[in-house]
Amino acid sequence: MHHTTVRDLFERMASRGTGAYGLSDVNQVEHAIQSAALASGLGLSDEMIIAALFHDIGHLFSEEDVDLASLGVDDHHEDSSADVLLPLFGPMVSEPVRLHVAAKRYLCSVENDYFSKLSTDSRVSLELQGGLMLTDEVRAFEEKPFWQEGVQLRRIDDQAKVPGLDVPELVSYLAMAEALSSRKRG
Ligand SMILES: [Fe+2]
């Protein structure tokens, strides 16, 4: 991936984020700012708030605004998102993002009622992403750094799909993101 700046992320989100978020009734920007607002409301760190805001940014770096899951394609957006975020913000932002899809598989395996609460598109993509985790995969997941943050981010992701919710706008996170990025680089 070519060098990307913090401002690039905000501009890309603002310009390309108005497309639908999968099969849900919110667009990418709405999903992102609802995720960030949930992280903020839980009193989480700036790293987790920015992780929540940009956890799906990889979708907006792909060429097409199509619903890949409905076409039977897994775009591996957790890796493309994390790879964009790592050089800008460090692993406390990027690694929970990298794990947020595995965290869905994890939660489906360890929580009885988790699958039934998932949105339709999250259920459709589950199989493409590898389906349920087996016992040894569950154990391996729990040994990864940032796995709990990945699970926390996943729960935020699941809730951030409410049409018409009034939350702080995208640009309100710019100063936080710039400050976090310069701390990581400083
Ligand atoms: Fe998401």
Backbone and ligand atoms as CSV (ligand in chain L), in Angstrom:
chain,resi,resn,atom,element,x,y,z
A,1,MET,N,N,0.858,-1.205,0.000
A,1,MET,CA,C,0.000,0.000,0.000
A,1,MET,C,C,0.888,1.247,0.000
A,2,HIS,N,N,0.591,2.194,-0.864
A,2,HIS,CA,C,1.382,3.420,-0.903
A,2,HIS,C,C,1.189,4.205,0.391
A,3,HIS,N,N,2.056,5.184,0.627
A,3,HIS,CA,C,2.003,5.941,1.875
A,3,HIS,C,C,0.701,6.749,1.978
A,4,THR,N,N,0.038,6.575,3.095
A,4,THR,CA,C,-1.241,7.226,3.338
A,4,THR,C,C,-1.111,8.112,4.569
A,5,THR,N,N,-1.747,9.275,4.554
A,5,THR,CA,C,-1.729,10.158,5.720
A,5,THR,C,C,-3.053,10.055,6.479
A,6,VAL,N,N,-3.056,10.588,7.699
A,6,VAL,CA,C,-4.283,10.622,8.486
A,6,VAL,C,C,-5.372,11.371,7.728
A,7,ARG,N,N,-4.969,12.490,7.137
A,7,ARG,CA,C,-5.946,13.286,6.385
A,7,ARG,C,C,-6.528,12.497,5.206
A,8,ASP,N,N,-5.673,11.680,4.566
A,8,ASP,CA,C,-6.157,10.811,3.468
A,8,ASP,C,C,-7.300,9.907,3.944
A,9,LEU,N,N,-7.141,9.365,5.150
A,9,LEU,CA,C,-8.179,8.461,5.667
A,9,LEU,C,C,-9.507,9.186,5.805
A,10,PHE,N,N,-9.445,10.396,6.369
A,10,PHE,CA,C,-10.681,11.168,6.554
A,10,PHE,C,C,-11.282,11.560,5.199
A,11,GLU,N,N,-10.410,11.944,4.270
A,11,GLU,CA,C,-10.915,12.350,2.955
A,11,GLU,C,C,-11.528,11.170,2.210
A,12,ARG,N,N,-10.881,10.031,2.323
A,12,ARG,CA,C,-11.406,8.850,1.647
A,12,ARG,C,C,-12.750,8.437,2.249
A,13,MET,N,N,-12.813,8.486,3.566
A,13,MET,CA,C,-14.062,8.157,4.241
A,13,MET,C,C,-15.177,9.118,3.822
A,14,ALA,N,N,-14.836,10.414,3.788
A,14,ALA,CA,C,-15.856,11.415,3.450
A,14,ALA,C,C,-16.305,11.282,1.996
A,15,SER,N,N,-15.366,10.971,1.097
A,15,SER,CA,C,-15.718,10.965,-0.324
A,15,SER,C,C,-16.288,9.631,-0.794
A,16,ARG,N,N,-15.807,8.547,-0.212
A,16,ARG,CA,C,-16.264,7.233,-0.695
A,16,ARG,C,C,-17.133,6.495,0.299
A,17,GLY,N,N,-17.276,7.062,1.496
A,17,GLY,CA,C,-17.969,6.347,2.554
A,17,GLY,C,C,-19.474,6.474,2.539
A,18,THR,N,N,-20.018,7.081,1.504
A,18,THR,CA,C,-21.469,7.265,1.471
A,18,THR,C,C,-22.180,6.071,0.839
A,19,GLY,N,N,-21.398,5.092,0.388
A,19,GLY,CA,C,-21.994,3.870,-0.147
A,19,GLY,C,C,-22.561,3.001,0.966
A,20,ALA,N,N,-23.411,2.095,0.609
A,20,ALA,CA,C,-24.058,1.232,1.594
A,20,ALA,C,C,-23.010,0.407,2.343
A,21,TYR,N,N,-23.293,0.123,3.608
A,21,TYR,CA,C,-22.434,-0.756,4.389
A,21,TYR,C,C,-23.035,-2.145,4.308
A,22,GLY,N,N,-22.528,-2.938,3.415
A,22,GLY,CA,C,-23.063,-4.278,3.228
A,22,GLY,C,C,-24.557,-4.232,2.965
A,23,LEU,N,N,-25.286,-5.061,3.667
A,23,LEU,CA,C,-26.731,-5.125,3.468
A,23,LEU,C,C,-27.478,-4.301,4.514
A,24,SER,N,N,-26.739,-3.539,5.327
A,24,SER,CA,C,-27.411,-2.828,6.424
A,24,SER,C,C,-27.973,-1.492,5.952
A,25,ASP,N,N,-28.720,-0.839,6.825
A,25,ASP,CA,C,-29.421,0.384,6.464
A,25,ASP,C,C,-28.608,1.641,6.738
A,26,VAL,N,N,-27.346,1.484,7.074
A,26,VAL,CA,C,-26.482,2.651,7.279
A,26,VAL,C,C,-25.367,2.630,6.236
A,27,ASN,N,N,-24.801,3.823,5.955
A,27,ASN,CA,C,-23.667,3.832,5.028
A,27,ASN,C,C,-22.351,3.702,5.809
A,28,GLN,N,N,-21.243,3.663,5.074
A,28,GLN,CA,C,-19.935,3.418,5.722
A,28,GLN,C,C,-19.596,4.495,6.741
A,29,VAL,N,N,-19.897,5.755,6.401
A,29,VAL,CA,C,-19.579,6.837,7.339
A,29,VAL,C,C,-20.423,6.711,8.596
A,30,GLU,N,N,-21.703,6.463,8.418
A,30,GLU,CA,C,-22.584,6.300,9.588
A,30,GLU,C,C,-22.101,5.145,10.466
A,31,HIS,N,N,-21.744,4.039,9.820
A,31,HIS,CA,C,-21.246,2.884,10.573
A,31,HIS,C,C,-19.967,3.242,11.337
A,32,ALA,N,N,-19.080,3.984,10.680
A,32,ALA,CA,C,-17.798,4.367,11.298
A,32,ALA,C,C,-18.007,5.298,12.489
A,33,ILE,N,N,-18.835,6.333,12.316
A,33,ILE,CA,C,-18.997,7.300,13.411
A,33,ILE,C,C,-19.855,6.728,14.538
A,34,GLN,N,N,-20.745,5.823,14.225
A,34,GLN,CA,C,-21.477,5.135,15.307
A,34,GLN,C,C,-20.530,4.232,16.086
A,35,SER,N,N,-19.619,3.567,15.381
A,35,SER,CA,C,-18.630,2.711,16.058
A,35,SER,C,C,-17.756,3.546,16.986
A,36,ALA,N,N,-17.261,4.678,16.486
A,36,ALA,CA,C,-16.404,5.543,17.296
A,36,ALA,C,C,-17.163,6.091,18.501
A,37,ALA,N,N,-18.425,6.464,18.307
A,37,ALA,CA,C,-19.231,7.002,19.406
A,37,ALA,C,C,-19.468,5.933,20.480
A,38,LEU,N,N,-19.670,4.688,20.056
A,38,LEU,CA,C,-19.844,3.595,21.019
A,38,LEU,C,C,-18.559,3.385,21.823
A,39,ALA,N,N,-17.413,3.396,21.149
A,39,ALA,CA,C,-16.124,3.226,21.832
A,39,ALA,C,C,-15.905,4.359,22.827
A,40,SER,N,N,-16.217,5.560,22.401
A,40,SER,CA,C,-16.078,6.727,23.264
A,40,SER,C,C,-17.018,6.626,24.469
A,41,GLY,N,N,-18.256,6.229,24.224
A,41,GLY,CA,C,-19.243,6.092,25.294
A,41,GLY,C,C,-18.862,5.034,26.326
A,42,LEU,N,N,-18.121,4.040,25.883
A,42,LEU,CA,C,-17.646,2.996,26.805
A,42,LEU,C,C,-16.409,3.446,27.578
A,43,GLY,N,N,-15.936,4.651,27.288
A,43,GLY,CA,C,-14.753,5.165,27.981
A,43,GLY,C,C,-13.459,4.518,27.522
A,44,LEU,N,N,-13.446,4.003,26.304
A,44,LEU,CA,C,-12.245,3.320,25.805
A,44,LEU,C,C,-11.172,4.339,25.406
A,45,SER,N,N,-9.963,3.822,25.174
A,45,SER,CA,C,-8.806,4.657,24.839
A,45,SER,C,C,-8.982,5.342,23.485
A,46,ASP,N,N,-8.180,6.390,23.272
A,46,ASP,CA,C,-8.159,7.035,21.951
A,46,ASP,C,C,-7.814,6.009,20.867
A,47,GLU,N,N,-6.909,5.081,21.188
A,47,GLU,CA,C,-6.538,4.051,20.205
A,47,GLU,C,C,-7.766,3.240,19.787
A,48,MET,N,N,-8.592,2.862,20.759
A,48,MET,CA,C,-9.778,2.055,20.431
A,48,MET,C,C,-10.845,2.885,19.709
A,49,ILE,N,N,-10.922,4.159,20.040
A,49,ILE,CA,C,-11.889,5.020,19.338
A,49,ILE,C,C,-11.493,5.154,17.866
A,50,ILE,N,N,-10.201,5.351,17.616
A,50,ILE,CA,C,-9.741,5.481,16.229
A,50,ILE,C,C,-9.805,4.123,15.517
A,51,ALA,N,N,-9.527,3.055,16.245
A,51,ALA,CA,C,-9.690,1.708,15.667
A,51,ALA,C,C,-11.140,1.491,15.251
A,52,ALA,N,N,-12.067,1.905,16.118
A,52,ALA,CA,C,-13.489,1.749,15.803
A,52,ALA,C,C,-13.861,2.583,14.573
A,53,LEU,N,N,-13.360,3.798,14.532
A,53,LEU,CA,C,-13.688,4.699,13.420
A,53,LEU,C,C,-13.231,4.121,12.077
A,54,PHE,N,N,-12.049,3.520,12.062
A,54,PHE,CA,C,-11.460,3.095,10.789
A,54,PHE,C,C,-11.374,1.572,10.631
A,55,HIS,N,N,-12.183,0.817,11.385
A,55,HIS,CA,C,-11.995,-0.637,11.355
A,55,HIS,C,C,-12.326,-1.254,9.997
A,56,ASP,N,N,-13.134,-0.553,9.207
A,56,ASP,CA,C,-13.499,-1.080,7.883
A,56,ASP,C,C,-12.901,-0.267,6.740
A,57,ILE,N,N,-11.914,0.566,7.022
A,57,ILE,CA,C,-11.405,1.494,5.992
A,57,ILE,C,C,-10.874,0.739,4.774
A,58,GLY,N,N,-10.420,-0.485,4.972
A,58,GLY,CA,C,-9.907,-1.276,3.857
A,58,GLY,C,C,-10.929,-1.454,2.733
A,59,HIS,N,N,-12.214,-1.494,3.113
A,59,HIS,CA,C,-13.269,-1.580,2.096
A,59,HIS,C,C,-13.149,-0.420,1.118
A,60,LEU,N,N,-12.749,0.748,1.630
A,60,LEU,CA,C,-12.738,1.963,0.811
A,60,LEU,C,C,-11.430,2.126,0.041
A,61,PHE,N,N,-10.513,1.182,0.235
A,61,PHE,CA,C,-9.301,1.173,-0.569
A,61,PHE,C,C,-9.386,0.147,-1.698
A,62,SER,N,N,-10.493,-0.593,-1.736
A,62,SER,CA,C,-10.647,-1.531,-2.842
A,62,SER,C,C,-11.249,-0.778,-4.032
A,63,GLU,N,N,-11.136,-1.344,-5.186
A,63,GLU,CA,C,-11.503,-0.633,-6.412
A,63,GLU,C,C,-13.008,-0.417,-6.557
A,64,GLU,N,N,-13.761,-1.394,-6.124
A,64,GLU,CA,C,-15.186,-1.366,-6.416
A,64,GLU,C,C,-16.011,-1.190,-5.150
A,65,ASP,N,N,-17.087,-0.435,-5.268
A,65,ASP,CA,C,-18.031,-0.293,-4.158
A,65,ASP,C,C,-19.116,-1.352,-4.254
A,66,VAL,N,N,-18.743,-2.585,-4.398
A,66,VAL,CA,C,-19.766,-3.619,-4.520
A,66,VAL,C,C,-19.857,-4.394,-3.210
A,67,ASP,N,N,-20.957,-5.054,-3.038
A,67,ASP,CA,C,-21.132,-5.881,-1.853
A,67,ASP,C,C,-20.521,-7.248,-2.133
A,68,LEU,N,N,-19.235,-7.368,-1.806
A,68,LEU,CA,C,-18.497,-8.567,-2.186
A,68,LEU,C,C,-19.038,-9.822,-1.517
A,69,ALA,N,N,-19.455,-9.677,-0.248
A,69,ALA,CA,C,-19.931,-10.869,0.461
A,69,ALA,C,C,-21.123,-11.496,-0.255
A,70,SER,N,N,-21.996,-10.639,-0.799
A,70,SER,CA,C,-23.168,-11.179,-1.486
A,70,SER,C,C,-22.769,-11.858,-2.793
A,71,LEU,N,N,-21.568,-11.539,-3.290
A,71,LEU,CA,C,-21.067,-12.200,-4.496
A,71,LEU,C,C,-20.234,-13.432,-4.153
A,72,GLY,N,N,-20.146,-13.732,-2.877
A,72,GLY,CA,C,-19.394,-14.908,-2.455
A,72,GLY,C,C,-17.898,-14.669,-2.402
A,73,VAL,N,N,-17.488,-13.409,-2.222
A,73,VAL,CA,C,-16.073,-13.069,-2.179
A,73,VAL,C,C,-15.735,-12.479,-0.813
A,74,ASP,N,N,-14.673,-12.969,-0.189
A,74,ASP,CA,C,-14.175,-12.364,1.047
A,74,ASP,C,C,-13.054,-11.406,0.669
A,75,ASP,N,N,-13.229,-10.118,0.976
A,75,ASP,CA,C,-12.212,-9.137,0.564
A,75,ASP,C,C,-11.072,-9.001,1.585
A,76,HIS,N,N,-11.132,-9.769,2.679
A,76,HIS,CA,C,-10.083,-9.690,3.707
A,76,HIS,C,C,-9.842,-8.255,4.151
A,77,HIS,N,N,-10.943,-7.531,4.385
A,77,HIS,CA,C,-10.801,-6.112,4.712
A,77,HIS,C,C,-10.174,-5.897,6.080
A,78,GLU,N,N,-10.184,-6.931,6.936
A,78,GLU,CA,C,-9.547,-6.748,8.240
A,78,GLU,C,C,-8.041,-6.553,8.075
A,79,ASP,N,N,-7.439,-7.272,7.121
A,79,ASP,CA,C,-6.005,-7.103,6.877
A,79,ASP,C,C,-5.703,-5.821,6.116
A,80,SER,N,N,-6.510,-5.518,5.090
A,80,SER,CA,C,-6.225,-4.286,4.342
A,80,SER,C,C,-6.437,-3.069,5.232
A,81,SER,N,N,-7.434,-3.120,6.119
A,81,SER,CA,C,-7.650,-2.008,7.055
A,81,SER,C,C,-6.464,-1.891,8.018
A,82,ALA,N,N,-6.084,-3.004,8.614
A,82,ALA,CA,C,-4.998,-2.989,9.602
A,82,ALA,C,C,-3.681,-2.544,8.973
A,83,ASP,N,N,-3.443,-2.954,7.734
A,83,ASP,CA,C,-2.190,-2.596,7.074
A,83,ASP,C,C,-2.101,-1.094,6.788
A,84,VAL,N,N,-3.243,-0.461,6.566
A,84,VAL,CA,C,-3.260,0.995,6.391
A,84,VAL,C,C,-3.025,1.685,7.741
A,85,LEU,N,N,-3.604,1.123,8.805
A,85,LEU,CA,C,-3.584,1.782,10.116
A,85,LEU,C,C,-2.260,1.601,10.859
A,86,LEU,N,N,-1.602,0.468,10.662
A,86,LEU,CA,C,-0.386,0.162,11.442
A,86,LEU,C,C,0.691,1.244,11.338
A,87,PRO,N,N,1.120,1.648,10.130
A,87,PRO,CA,C,2.181,2.662,10.070
A,87,PRO,C,C,1.734,4.026,10.597
A,88,LEU,N,N,0.453,4.298,10.571
A,88,LEU,CA,C,-0.040,5.609,11.020
A,88,LEU,C,C,-0.216,5.668,12.536
A,89,PHE,N,N,-0.707,4.581,13.126
A,89,PHE,CA,C,-1.142,4.639,14.528
A,89,PHE,C,C,-0.519,3.581,15.428
A,90,GLY,N,N,0.184,2.623,14.867
A,90,GLY,CA,C,0.773,1.572,15.686
A,90,GLY,C,C,-0.177,0.416,15.960
A,91,PRO,N,N,0.337,-0.627,16.629
A,91,PRO,CA,C,-0.420,-1.881,16.796
A,91,PRO,C,C,-1.629,-1.788,17.721
A,92,MET,N,N,-1.656,-0.830,18.646
A,92,MET,CA,C,-2.826,-0.736,19.535
A,92,MET,C,C,-4.080,-0.337,18.766
A,93,VAL,N,N,-3.895,0.282,17.607
A,93,VAL,CA,C,-5.027,0.585,16.722
A,93,VAL,C,C,-5.201,-0.524,15.681
A,94,SER,N,N,-4.106,-0.903,15.047
A,94,SER,CA,C,-4.236,-1.805,13.891
A,94,SER,C,C,-4.583,-3.248,14.276
A,95,GLU,N,N,-4.066,-3.726,15.407
A,95,GLU,CA,C,-4.223,-5.169,15.661
A,95,GLU,C,C,-5.626,-5.572,16.132
A,96,PRO,N,N,-6.291,-4.757,16.957
A,96,PRO,CA,C,-7.709,-5.080,17.194
A,96,PRO,C,C,-8.514,-5.109,15.893
A,97,VAL,N,N,-8.188,-4.205,14.981
A,97,VAL,CA,C,-8.871,-4.169,13.677
A,97,VAL,C,C,-8.580,-5.459,12.905
A,98,ARG,N,N,-7.319,-5.878,12.919
A,98,ARG,CA,C,-6.941,-7.099,12.194
A,98,ARG,C,C,-7.705,-8.314,12.720
A,99,LEU,N,N,-8.053,-8.274,14.012
A,99,LEU,CA,C,-8.718,-9.429,14.635
A,99,LEU,C,C,-10.234,-9.330,14.657
A,100,HIS,N,N,-10.828,-8.256,14.142
A,100,HIS,CA,C,-12.269,-8.079,14.379
A,100,HIS,C,C,-13.130,-9.054,13.588
A,101,VAL,N,N,-12.601,-9.620,12.523
A,101,VAL,CA,C,-13.363,-10.639,11.789
A,101,VAL,C,C,-13.183,-12.011,12.458
A,102,ALA,N,N,-11.951,-12.330,12.824
A,102,ALA,CA,C,-11.719,-13.573,13.584
A,102,ALA,C,C,-12.519,-13.548,14.882
A,103,ALA,N,N,-12.672,-12.356,15.467
A,103,ALA,CA,C,-13.433,-12.226,16.720
A,103,ALA,C,C,-14.895,-12.620,16.526
A,104,LYS,N,N,-15.429,-12.370,15.347
A,104,LYS,CA,C,-16.801,-12.811,15.070
A,104,LYS,C,C,-16.862,-14.334,15.060
A,105,ARG,N,N,-15.930,-14.967,14.372
A,105,ARG,CA,C,-15.879,-16.438,14.355
A,105,ARG,C,C,-15.713,-16.961,15.785
A,106,TYR,N,N,-14.856,-16.287,16.557
A,106,TYR,CA,C,-14.611,-16.666,17.947
A,106,TYR,C,C,-15.893,-16.600,18.760
A,107,LEU,N,N,-16.583,-15.472,18.689
A,107,LEU,CA,C,-17.796,-15.280,19.497
A,107,LEU,C,C,-18.898,-16.251,19.086
A,108,CYS,N,N,-18.979,-16.541,17.796
A,108,CYS,CA,C,-19.972,-17.534,17.348
A,108,CYS,C,C,-19.690,-18.903,17.980
A,109,SER,N,N,-18.425,-19.179,18.217
A,109,SER,CA,C,-18.041,-20.481,18.775
A,109,SER,C,C,-18.196,-20.544,20.284
A,110,VAL,N,N,-17.943,-19.428,20.976
A,110,VAL,CA,C,-17.918,-19.489,22.445
A,110,VAL,C,C,-19.197,-18.968,23.112
A,111,GLU,N,N,-20.035,-18.243,22.359
A,111,GLU,CA,C,-21.282,-17.721,22.948
A,111,GLU,C,C,-22.488,-18.291,22.220
A,112,ASN,N,N,-23.339,-18.966,22.990
A,112,ASN,CA,C,-24.474,-19.656,22.384
A,112,ASN,C,C,-25.380,-18.772,21.533
A,113,ASP,N,N,-25.700,-17.582,22.047
A,113,ASP,CA,C,-26.702,-16.768,21.354
A,113,ASP,C,C,-26.095,-15.708,20.444
A,114,TYR,N,N,-24.770,-15.728,20.279
A,114,TYR,CA,C,-24.133,-14.654,19.497
A,114,TYR,C,C,-24.542,-14.704,18.031
A,115,PHE,N,N,-24.501,-15.863,17.437
A,115,PHE,CA,C,-24.817,-15.979,16.007
A,115,PHE,C,C,-26.219,-15.452,15.707
A,116,SER,N,N,-27.175,-15.808,16.575
A,116,SER,CA,C,-28.566,-15.433,16.314
A,116,SER,C,C,-28.780,-13.927,16.377
A,117,LYS,N,N,-27.858,-13.210,17.034
A,117,LYS,CA,C,-27.992,-11.757,17.144
A,117,LYS,C,C,-27.278,-11.012,16.005
A,118,LEU,N,N,-26.560,-11.724,15.175
A,118,LEU,CA,C,-25.809,-11.072,14.094
A,118,LEU,C,C,-26.739,-10.549,13.005
A,119,SER,N,N,-26.298,-9.484,12.336
A,119,SER,CA,C,-27.052,-8.981,11.186
A,119,SER,C,C,-26.917,-9.969,10.025
A,120,THR,N,N,-27.831,-9.839,9.070
A,120,THR,CA,C,-27.861,-10.789,7.950
A,120,THR,C,C,-26.534,-10.841,7.208
A,121,ASP,N,N,-25.961,-9.659,6.911
A,121,ASP,CA,C,-24.715,-9.674,6.131
A,121,ASP,C,C,-23.564,-10.293,6.925
A,122,SER,N,N,-23.579,-10.100,8.247
A,122,SER,CA,C,-22.520,-10.715,9.059
A,122,SER,C,C,-22.638,-12.239,9.065
A,123,ARG,N,N,-23.883,-12.723,8.985
A,123,ARG,CA,C,-24.069,-14.180,8.917
A,123,ARG,C,C,-23.632,-14.726,7.569
A,124,VAL,N,N,-23.974,-13.979,6.506
A,124,VAL,CA,C,-23.608,-14.419,5.159
A,124,VAL,C,C,-22.096,-14.511,5.026
A,125,SER,N,N,-21.385,-13.489,5.553
A,125,SER,CA,C,-19.934,-13.472,5.364
A,125,SER,C,C,-19.212,-14.445,6.291
A,126,LEU,N,N,-19.879,-14.898,7.361
A,126,LEU,CA,C,-19.211,-15.797,8.315
A,126,LEU,C,C,-18.624,-17.027,7.625
A,127,GLU,N,N,-19.396,-17.651,6.776
A,127,GLU,CA,C,-18.910,-18.864,6.107
A,127,GLU,C,C,-17.709,-18.557,5.224
A,128,LEU,N,N,-17.794,-17.427,4.494
A,128,LEU,CA,C,-16.682,-17.024,3.627
A,128,LEU,C,C,-15.406,-16.787,4.434
A,129,GLN,N,N,-15.596,-16.346,5.678
A,129,GLN,CA,C,-14.446,-15.992,6.516
A,129,GLN,C,C,-13.914,-17.183,7.300
A,130,GLY,N,N,-14.522,-18.344,7.097
A,130,GLY,CA,C,-13.977,-19.552,7.723
A,130,GLY,C,C,-14.929,-20.273,8.653
A,131,GLY,N,N,-16.137,-19.701,8.864
A,131,GLY,CA,C,-17.127,-20.366,9.712
A,131,GLY,C,C,-16.724,-20.389,11.179
A,132,LEU,N,N,-17.294,-21.307,11.910
A,132,LEU,CA,C,-17.005,-21.407,13.344
A,132,LEU,C,C,-15.545,-21.767,13.593
A,133,MET,N,N,-15.029,-21.355,14.753
A,133,MET,CA,C,-13.689,-21.778,15.158
A,133,MET,C,C,-13.766,-23.118,15.861
A,134,LEU,N,N,-12.819,-23.980,15.568
A,134,LEU,CA,C,-12.679,-25.234,16.298
A,134,LEU,C,C,-11.961,-24.948,17.615
A,135,THR,N,N,-11.992,-25.935,18.510
A,135,THR,CA,C,-11.444,-25.715,19.852
A,135,THR,C,C,-10.001,-25.228,19.834
A,136,ASP,N,N,-9.177,-25.818,18.970
A,136,ASP,CA,C,-7.771,-25.393,18.954
A,136,ASP,C,C,-7.615,-23.987,18.381
A,137,GLU,N,N,-8.504,-23.606,17.463
A,137,GLU,CA,C,-8.469,-22.239,16.931
A,137,GLU,C,C,-8.886,-21.226,17.998
A,138,VAL,N,N,-9.879,-21.614,18.812
A,138,VAL,CA,C,-10.317,-20.750,19.915
A,138,VAL,C,C,-9.148,-20.496,20.860
A,139,ARG,N,N,-8.434,-21.558,21.204
A,139,ARG,CA,C,-7.290,-21.418,22.109
A,139,ARG,C,C,-6.196,-20.551,21.493
A,140,ALA,N,N,-5.924,-20.774,20.217
A,140,ALA,CA,C,-4.888,-19.983,19.534
A,140,ALA,C,C,-5.287,-18.506,19.467
A,141,PHE,N,N,-6.582,-18.255,19.261
A,141,PHE,CA,C,-7.062,-16.863,19.196
A,141,PHE,C,C,-6.824,-16.160,20.531
A,142,GLU,N,N,-7.088,-16.876,21.620
A,142,GLU,CA,C,-6.943,-16.286,22.962
A,142,GLU,C,C,-5.487,-16.069,23.346
A,143,GLU,N,N,-4.566,-16.507,22.517
A,143,GLU,CA,C,-3.154,-16.251,22.788
A,143,GLU,C,C,-2.615,-15.091,21.972
A,144,LYS,N,N,-3.417,-14.573,21.049
A,144,LYS,CA,C,-2.926,-13.468,20.223
A,144,LYS,C,C,-2.935,-12.166,21.024
A,145,PRO,N,N,-1.889,-11.336,20.827
A,145,PRO,CA,C,-1.926,-10.002,21.436
A,145,PRO,C,C,-3.159,-9.234,20.928
A,146,PHE,N,N,-3.781,-8.484,21.799
A,146,PHE,CA,C,-4.937,-7.640,21.449
A,146,PHE,C,C,-6.206,-8.426,21.127
A,147,TRP,N,N,-6.272,-9.720,21.523
A,147,TRP,CA,C,-7.481,-10.462,21.160
A,147,TRP,C,C,-8.709,-9.917,21.888
A,148,GLN,N,N,-8.519,-9.483,23.138
A,148,GLN,CA,C,-9.685,-8.957,23.864
A,148,GLN,C,C,-10.166,-7.637,23.269
A,149,GLU,N,N,-9.222,-6.824,22.834
A,149,GLU,CA,C,-9.600,-5.583,22.150
A,149,GLU,C,C,-10.307,-5.901,20.831
A,150,GLY,N,N,-9.854,-6.963,20.167
A,150,GLY,CA,C,-10.513,-7.392,18.931
A,150,GLY,C,C,-11.962,-7.793,19.177
A,151,VAL,N,N,-12.198,-8.486,20.289
A,151,VAL,CA,C,-13.568,-8.890,20.652
A,151,VAL,C,C,-14.409,-7.659,21.007
A,152,GLN,N,N,-13.803,-6.742,21.753
A,152,GLN,CA,C,-14.498,-5.502,22.121
A,152,GLN,C,C,-14.904,-4.706,20.869
A,153,LEU,N,N,-13.966,-4.626,19.936
A,153,LEU,CA,C,-14.248,-3.921,18.687
A,153,LEU,C,C,-15.359,-4.615,17.904
A,154,ARG,N,N,-15.339,-5.933,17.934
A,154,ARG,CA,C,-16.376,-6.705,17.236
A,154,ARG,C,C,-17.778,-6.398,17.783
A,155,ARG,N,N,-17.885,-6.309,19.095
A,155,ARG,CA,C,-19.196,-6.033,19.704
A,155,ARG,C,C,-19.667,-4.628,19.343
A,156,ILE,N,N,-18.727,-3.708,19.276
A,156,ILE,CA,C,-19.048,-2.342,18.842
A,156,ILE,C,C,-19.527,-2.370,17.392
A,157,ASP,N,N,-18.781,-3.041,16.548
A,157,ASP,CA,C,-19.114,-3.187,15.126
A,157,ASP,C,C,-20.555,-3.691,14.955
A,158,ASP,N,N,-20.910,-4.700,15.732
A,158,ASP,CA,C,-22.245,-5.302,15.614
A,158,ASP,C,C,-23.370,-4.325,15.947
A,159,GLN,N,N,-23.088,-3.395,16.855
A,159,GLN,CA,C,-24.143,-2.479,17.309
A,159,GLN,C,C,-24.247,-1.215,16.460
A,160,ALA,N,N,-23.217,-0.941,15.650
A,160,ALA,CA,C,-23.125,0.361,14.980
A,160,ALA,C,C,-23.843,0.361,13.631
A,161,LYS,N,N,-25.076,-0.056,13.639
A,161,LYS,CA,C,-25.827,-0.193,12.391
A,161,LYS,C,C,-27.245,0.335,12.553
A,162,VAL,N,N,-27.391,1.444,13.287
A,162,VAL,CA,C,-28.711,1.977,13.608
A,162,VAL,C,C,-29.049,3.138,12.669
A,163,PRO,N,N,-30.052,2.992,11.814
A,163,PRO,CA,C,-30.381,4.069,10.885
A,163,PRO,C,C,-30.775,5.359,11.613
A,164,GLY,N,N,-30.212,6.477,11.138
A,164,GLY,CA,C,-30.637,7.792,11.624
A,164,GLY,C,C,-30.158,8.191,13.006
A,165,LEU,N,N,-29.215,7.456,13.577
A,165,LEU,CA,C,-28.732,7.792,14.917
A,165,LEU,C,C,-27.927,9.095,14.885
A,166,ASP,N,N,-28.141,9.943,15.882
A,166,ASP,CA,C,-27.458,11.239,15.947
A,166,ASP,C,C,-26.183,11.104,16.776
A,167,VAL,N,N,-25.036,11.127,16.114
A,167,VAL,CA,C,-23.736,10.993,16.792
A,167,VAL,C,C,-22.782,12.056,16.257
A,168,PRO,N,N,-21.693,12.337,16.984
A,168,PRO,CA,C,-20.725,13.334,16.492
A,168,PRO,C,C,-20.220,13.000,15.089
A,169,GLU,N,N,-19.974,14.040,14.293
A,169,GLU,CA,C,-19.626,13.821,12.886
A,169,GLU,C,C,-18.162,13.394,12.719
A,170,LEU,N,N,-17.860,12.938,11.529
A,170,LEU,CA,C,-16.533,12.399,11.202
A,170,LEU,C,C,-15.401,13.348,11.600
A,171,VAL,N,N,-15.530,14.615,11.205
A,171,VAL,CA,C,-14.428,15.565,11.384
A,171,VAL,C,C,-14.110,15.804,12.865
A,172,SER,N,N,-15.059,15.480,13.736
A,172,SER,CA,C,-14.811,15.697,15.166
A,172,SER,C,C,-13.708,14.777,15.703
A,173,TYR,N,N,-13.321,13.754,14.937
A,173,TYR,CA,C,-12.260,12.836,15.367
A,173,TYR,C,C,-10.899,13.155,14.754
A,174,LEU,N,N,-10.856,14.193,13.903
A,174,LEU,CA,C,-9.612,14.483,13.190
A,174,LEU,C,C,-8.478,14.860,14.141
A,175,ALA,N,N,-8.757,15.750,15.083
A,175,ALA,CA,C,-7.700,16.197,16.007
A,175,ALA,C,C,-7.174,15.021,16.840
A,176,MET,N,N,-8.086,14.172,17.308
A,176,MET,CA,C,-7.674,12.999,18.086
A,176,MET,C,C,-6.773,12.088,17.250
A,177,ALA,N,N,-7.165,11.866,16.016
A,177,ALA,CA,C,-6.389,10.980,15.137
A,177,ALA,C,C,-5.019,11.572,14.822
A,178,GLU,N,N,-4.986,12.870,14.534
A,178,GLU,CA,C,-3.702,13.525,14.242
A,178,GLU,C,C,-2.777,13.455,15.460
A,179,ALA,N,N,-3.328,13.713,16.635
A,179,ALA,CA,C,-2.515,13.698,17.865
A,179,ALA,C,C,-1.994,12.294,18.143
A,180,LEU,N,N,-2.852,11.306,17.976
A,180,LEU,CA,C,-2.452,9.920,18.208
A,180,LEU,C,C,-1.352,9.515,17.241
A,181,SER,N,N,-1.512,9.898,15.993
A,181,SER,CA,C,-0.524,9.550,14.985
A,181,SER,C,C,0.809,10.226,15.257
A,182,SER,N,N,0.800,11.492,15.656
A,182,SER,CA,C,2.086,12.140,15.904
A,182,SER,C,C,2.737,11.599,17.177
A,183,ARG,N,N,1.938,11.163,18.165
A,183,ARG,CA,C,2.524,10.487,19.332
A,183,ARG,C,C,3.245,9.211,18.913
A,184,LYS,N,N,2.610,8.446,18.012
A,184,LYS,CA,C,3.198,7.175,17.589
A,184,LYS,C,C,4.475,7.400,16.793
A,185,ARG,N,N,4.518,8.501,16.059
A,185,ARG,CA,C,5.685,8.766,15.226
A,185,ARG,C,C,6.773,9.492,15.996
A,186,GLY,N,N,6.330,10.245,17.040
A,186,GLY,CA,C,7.277,11.061,17.794
A,186,GLY,C,C,8.249,10.159,18.520
L,1,LIG,FE,FE,-17.816,-2.935,10.627
